């Protein structure tokens, strides 16, 4: 539970008057290869997700994205989740394995088994995250190479 709280604190919505929303997302620290993979992935993300418009993210590092209010957040290149183990319960969506957090009522999903871990945070107000997971799974499959079989 503590991890989910920390991530929730990493995404904050900031509004600029009546204009478009700016979302503050703490970017993950990663190496050059991971950053290159992640910038390609993030640049391919759609302009809308779960019927919400893409927001401006600050700082603009190229490895994060957000949509809507409350913000749906994506971070690419996060560290390997400490909760990931060989017996973790994973969800497979279009060939991509996701680690749901918390397991019983997830609002945070981490794509695992890839050269970069991708984190998707969907606030409960959006309802089931299936459409977001399907959209992101397609793009993860296209842009984030899989690790050798059996490695998470």
C-alpha positions in Angstrom: 0.0 0.0 0.0 2.8 2.4 0.8 4.2 2.2 -2.8 0.8 3.2 -4.2 0.7 6.2 -1.9 4.2 7.3 -3.0 3.2 7.1 -6.7 0.0 9.0 -6.1 2.0 11.7 -4.6 4.3 11.7 -7.7 1.4 12.9 -9.9 -0.3 16.2 -9.2 -2.7 18.3 -11.3 -1.8 22.0 -11.6 -4.2 24.3 -13.4 -3.3 27.5 -15.1 -6.3 29.7 -14.8 -8.9 28.8 -17.4 -6.3 27.3 -19.8 -5.2 23.8 -20.2 -4.1 21.7 -17.3 -0.5 21.1 -16.4 0.3 17.9 -14.6 3.4 17.6 -12.4 4.9 14.1 -12.6 8.1 13.1 -11.0 10.2 11.5 -13.8 12.0 8.2 -13.0 15.8 8.1 -13.1 17.0 5.8 -15.8 20.0 5.1 -18.0 20.5 6.4 -21.5 19.2 3.2 -23.3 16.0 3.1 -21.2 15.4 6.8 -21.7 15.7 6.3 -25.5 13.2 3.4 -25.4 10.9 5.4 -23.2 10.9 8.6 -25.2 9.9 6.6 -28.3 7.1 4.9 -26.3 5.8 8.2 -24.8 5.9 10.0 -28.1 3.6 7.3 -29.6 1.0 7.7 -26.8 -2.4 8.9 -28.0 -3.8 12.4 -27.6 -6.9 11.0 -25.8 -7.1 8.2 -23.2 -10.3 7.1 -21.5 -12.1 10.0 -23.3 -9.8 12.6 -21.7 -7.3 14.9 -23.4 -3.6 14.7 -23.0 -2.2 17.3 -20.6 1.0 19.1 -20.5 3.5 17.4 -18.2 6.1 19.2 -16.1 8.9 18.7 -16.0 8.9 17.8 -19.7 11.4 14.9 -19.8 9.9 12.9 -22.6 9.4 9.8 -20.3 6.0 10.8 -18.7 2.5 11.5 -19.9 -0.9 12.4 -18.5 -4.5 12.8 -19.4 -7.5 14.4 -17.7 -8.5 15.6 -14.3 -7.8 13.8 -12.0 -4.8 12.9 -14.1 -4.2 9.5 -15.6 -0.4 9.2 -15.4 2.2 7.2 -17.2 5.9 6.9 -16.3 8.3 4.9 -18.3 11.7 3.7 -17.0 10.7 3.2 -13.4 12.8 0.9 -11.2 11.9 -2.7 -11.0 8.9 -3.0 -8.6 10.0 -4.3 -5.1 6.7 -6.2 -5.0 7.5 -8.2 -8.2 8.3 -11.8 -7.4 8.1 -15.1 -9.3 4.7 -15.7 -7.6 3.2 -12.3 -8.3 -0.3 -12.2 -9.7 0.0 -10.7 -13.2 -2.6 -9.7 -15.8 -1.9 -10.3 -19.4 -3.3 -7.8 -21.8 -2.6 -8.3 -25.5 0.7 -10.1 -24.8 1.9 -7.6 -22.2 2.2 -8.6 -18.5 1.0 -6.1 -16.0 1.5 -6.1 -12.2 -1.6 -4.6 -10.6 -1.2 -2.6 -7.4 -2.9 -3.2 -4.9 -3.8 -6.6 -6.1 -7.5 -6.5 -4.9 -8.5 -3.0 -6.3 -5.7 -1.8 -8.5 -5.3 1.8 -9.6 -1.6 1.3 -10.5 -0.4 -1.1 -13.2 3.2 -1.8 -14.1 4.2 -3.5 -17.4 6.8 -6.1 -16.5 9.0 -8.4 -18.6 10.2 -5.5 -20.7 13.5 -3.6 -21.1 11.8 -0.7 -19.4 9.1 -0.9 -16.7 6.0 1.2 -17.6 3.7 2.5 -14.9 0.1 3.4 -15.5 -1.9 5.1 -12.8 -5.7 5.3 -13.4 -7.7 7.1 -10.6 -10.8 5.1 -9.6 -13.1 7.8 -10.9 -12.5 6.5 -14.4 -14.0 3.1 -13.7 -12.4 -0.1 -15.0 -9.0 0.6 -16.7 -9.4 -2.1 -19.4 -9.4 0.4 -22.3 -6.3 2.2 -21.0 -4.5 -1.1 -20.5 -5.4 -2.3 -24.0 -4.2 1.0 -25.6 -1.0 1.0 -23.6 -0.3 -2.7 -24.2 -0.4 -2.2 -27.9 2.2 0.6 -27.7 4.3 -1.3 -25.1 4.4 -4.3 -27.4 5.5 -2.0 -30.3 8.0 0.2 -28.6 9.4 -1.5 -25.5 11.3 -4.7 -26.2 10.6 -7.8 -24.2 13.1 -9.4 -21.9 14.2 -13.0 -22.6 11.4 -15.4 -21.8 11.0 -16.2 -18.1 12.5 -12.8 -16.9 10.4 -10.2 -15.3 
